[in-house]
Amino acid sequence: MKKIITISISLILVLAFLLIGIDDLSAQCPMCKMSAESNLEAGGSAGKGLNRGILYMFATPYLLVFALGVIWYRNRLEKVDE
């Protein structure tokens, strides 16, 4: 029971720190933000490409870790079968 309370308190503290920092997160890279906003106001589409690039950079580490996990799992299964 004590372990569950400790985990719950830790989770609440982490979430609180994340929520406190949300305003700061939107202020990252002000030059990119200004450039994308001015381009979109002028009728351009550079903001969409910027968002796709951000999503690409966000997804790449997760895909690499997933691929390594699959390779490890397959190798582990081969060793168990032997």
GROMACS elastic network, one bead per residue, 0.5 to 0.9 nm:
[ bonds ]
;  ai    aj funct       b0    kb
    1     4     6  0.52665   500
    1     5     6  0.64845   500
    1     6     6  0.87907   500
    2     5     6  0.51737   500
    2     6     6  0.62303   500
    2     7     6  0.86979   500
    3     6     6  0.50949   500
    3     7     6  0.61875   500
    3     8     6  0.85535   500
    4     7     6  0.51446   500
    4     8     6  0.60516   500
    4     9     6  0.85967   500
    5     8     6  0.50394   500
    5     9     6  0.61244   500
    5    10     6  0.85322   500
    6     9     6  0.52482   500
    6    10     6  0.61521   500
    6    11     6  0.86088   500
    7    10     6  0.50749   500
    7    11     6  0.60971   500
    7    12     6  0.86107   500
    8    11     6  0.51156   500
    8    12     6  0.61821   500
    8    13     6  0.86403   500
    9    12     6  0.51104   500
    9    13     6  0.61877   500
    9    14     6  0.86723   500
   10    13     6  0.51574   500
   10    14     6  0.62281   500
   10    15     6  0.86494   500
   11    14     6  0.51685   500
   11    15     6  0.61701   500
   11    16     6  0.85314   500
   12    15     6  0.51551   500
   12    16     6  0.60587   500
   12    17     6  0.86796   500
   13    16     6  0.50148   500
   13    17     6  0.62442   500
   13    18     6  0.86271   500
   14    17     6  0.52102   500
   14    18     6  0.62305   500
   14    19     6  0.86827   500
   15    18     6  0.50172   500
   15    19     6  0.61205   500
   15    20     6  0.85547   500
   16    19     6  0.51472   500
   16    20     6  0.61402   500
   16    21     6  0.87238   500
   17    20     6  0.50962   500
   17    21     6  0.63411   500
   17    22     6  0.88823   500
   18    21     6  0.52613   500
   18    22     6  0.64117   500
   19    22     6  0.52998   500
   19    23     6  0.82952   500
   20    23     6  0.72962   500
   20    24     6  0.84518   500
   21    24     6  0.53446   500
   21    25     6  0.64606   500
   22    25     6  0.51354   500
   22    26     6  0.69217   500
   23    26     6  0.57317   500
   23    27     6  0.70025   500
   24    27     6  0.52488   500
   24    28     6  0.69991   500
   25    28     6  0.56662   500
   26    29     6  0.85262   500
   26    30     6  0.88026   500
   27    30     6  0.61205   500
   27    33     6  0.84405   500
   28    31     6  0.88064   500
   28    32     6  0.86703   500
   28    33     6  0.82472   500
   29    32     6  0.55079   500
   29    33     6  0.64431   500
   29    34     6  0.88259   500
   30    34     6  0.60227   500
   30    35     6  0.84273   500
   31    34     6  0.52008   500
   31    35     6  0.60444   500
   31    36     6  0.85562   500
   32    35     6  0.50920   500
   32    36     6  0.60686   500
   32    37     6  0.85072   500
   32    50     6  0.85891   500
   33    36     6  0.52483   500
   33    37     6  0.60872   500
   33    38     6  0.85593   500
   33    47     6  0.85816   500
   34    37     6  0.51498   500
   34    38     6  0.60430   500
   34    39     6  0.84386   500
   35    38     6  0.53270   500
   35    39     6  0.61077   500
   35    40     6  0.86423   500
   35    46     6  0.86494   500
   35    47     6  0.83492   500
   36    39     6  0.50888   500
   36    40     6  0.61325   500
   36    41     6  0.86118   500
   36    44     6  0.87641   500
   36    45     6  0.83443   500
   36    46     6  0.61303   500
   36    48     6  0.85465   500
   36    50     6  0.76350   500
   37    40     6  0.51574   500
   37    41     6  0.61546   500
   37    42     6  0.86247   500
   37    46     6  0.89441   500
   37    47     6  0.71089   500
   38    41     6  0.50921   500
   38    42     6  0.62414   500
   38    43     6  0.87930   500
   38    44     6  0.86210   500
   39    42     6  0.51322   500
   39    43     6  0.64673   500
   39    44     6  0.50998   500
   39    45     6  0.69303   500
   39    46     6  0.64054   500
   39    47     6  0.71694   500
   40    43     6  0.50786   500
   40    45     6  0.59777   500
   40    46     6  0.70282   500
   40    47     6  0.64570   500
   40    48     6  0.88911   500
   41    44     6  0.72635   500
   44    47     6  0.78307   500
   45    48     6  0.56581   500
   45    49     6  0.70004   500
   46    49     6  0.51856   500
   46    50     6  0.61791   500
   46    51     6  0.87186   500
   47    51     6  0.62156   500
   47    52     6  0.86598   500
   48    51     6  0.51424   500
   48    52     6  0.62876   500
   48    53     6  0.86659   500
   49    52     6  0.50439   500
   49    53     6  0.61521   500
   49    54     6  0.86374   500
   50    53     6  0.50844   500
   50    54     6  0.62750   500
   50    55     6  0.87322   500
   51    54     6  0.50799   500
   51    55     6  0.62668   500
   51    56     6  0.85978   500
   52    55     6  0.50848   500
   52    56     6  0.61006   500
   52    57     6  0.86647   500
   53    57     6  0.62200   500
   53    58     6  0.84935   500
   54    57     6  0.51856   500
   54    58     6  0.60741   500
   54    59     6  0.86762   500
   55    59     6  0.60933   500
   55    60     6  0.86349   500
   56    59     6  0.52926   500
   56    60     6  0.62082   500
   57    60     6  0.55109   500
   57    61     6  0.76353   500
   58    61     6  0.68684   500
   58    62     6  0.77022   500
   59    62     6  0.54458   500
   59    63     6  0.62521   500
   59    64     6  0.87949   500
   60    63     6  0.51826   500
   60    64     6  0.62425   500
   60    65     6  0.87375   500
   61    64     6  0.50927   500
   61    65     6  0.62016   500
   61    66     6  0.85433   500
   62    65     6  0.51811   500
   62    66     6  0.60760   500
   62    67     6  0.85667   500
   63    66     6  0.50175   500
   63    67     6  0.60831   500
   63    68     6  0.86120   500
   64    67     6  0.50957   500
   64    68     6  0.62060   500
   64    69     6  0.85404   500
   65    68     6  0.51295   500
   65    69     6  0.60934   500
   65    70     6  0.86752   500
   66    69     6  0.50051   500
   66    70     6  0.62339   500
   66    71     6  0.86939   500
   67    70     6  0.51352   500
   67    71     6  0.62543   500
   67    72     6  0.85879   500
   68    71     6  0.50965   500
   68    72     6  0.60597   500
   68    73     6  0.85034   500
   69    72     6  0.50773   500
   69    73     6  0.60297   500
   69    74     6  0.85917   500
   70    73     6  0.50530   500
   70    74     6  0.61481   500
   70    75     6  0.85909   500
   71    74     6  0.52418   500
   71    75     6  0.62072   500
   71    76     6  0.85536   500
   72    75     6  0.51815   500
   72    76     6  0.60819   500
   72    77     6  0.86648   500
   73    76     6  0.50291   500
   73    77     6  0.62188   500
   73    78     6  0.87272   500
   74    77     6  0.50951   500
   74    78     6  0.63148   500
   74    79     6  0.87937   500
   75    78     6  0.51063   500
   75    79     6  0.63698   500
   75    80     6  0.87522   500
   76    79     6  0.52021   500
   76    80     6  0.63126   500
   76    81     6  0.87745   500
   77    80     6  0.50975   500
   77    81     6  0.62436   500
   77    82     6  0.88579   500
   78    81     6  0.51818   500
   78    82     6  0.64949   500
   79    82     6  0.53450   500
